[in-house]
Amino acid sequence: MQQSEVINILKNNLNFTDYSIEKLKKFVNLVLIENKKYNLIAKSTESLIWFRHVLDSAQLVKFIGSQSKSLVDLGTGAGFPGIVLEIFNKNQAFHVKLYEKSPVKRQFLKKVISELDLKAKVFGDVRQQTMETDIIVCRAFKKLDQVIQVSREIVKKPYKLMILKGQNAQQEIKKSLKTKKYPYKLETSMTNKDSKIILMEINE
């Protein structure tokens, strides 16, 4: 799926504005330029960046309620999905925090935020933090049981987990909920019918 097809989906199915699309184009351009020097995304996915990275991230907007005030992206890497969700955001009261261990990637994220005039904040190792947030997202961070463990250690109130996973999502859920049960839903990914989005309510 090429850029123009993805942009049509972003506008018609996910309600991205023309203004947001222009920011996404600039973001993609910055990723591709920086990727020549640093490994922000796999080189093999550069030609599919709009489909594999932008749309894959953007589909999460369907699950973010209008009452949500804050979102944390764990292990954001080059800013997928956090930067994409920040670009979509139209709510001035909504805050996005990006956590990334790599100093190189953190520097890149700060550059993106500055050049695109975004409000997102960048932080380092998530284990050194405690936070309040409505939503935690992650896209290639850790196994589900580890995500649950880490997030429960750092977040001090009920929150929603939104995790992009491959075809082993159900197995990971089964393993993770052996001792403690949390309500969850599985949604099929827009970019791969075998991939899933885990939506889980962590309530204590």
Secondary structure, 3 states (H helix, E strand, C coil): CCHHHHHHHHHHCCCCCHHHHHHHHHHHHHHHHHCCCCCCCCHHHHHHHHHHHHHHHHHHHHHCCCCCCEEEEECCCCCCCHHHHHHHCCCCCCEEEEECCCHHHHHHHHHHHHHCCCCCEEECCHHHCCECCCEEEECCCCCHHHHHHHHHHHECCCEEEEEEECCCHHHHHHHHCCCCCCCEEEEECCCCCCCEEEEEEECC
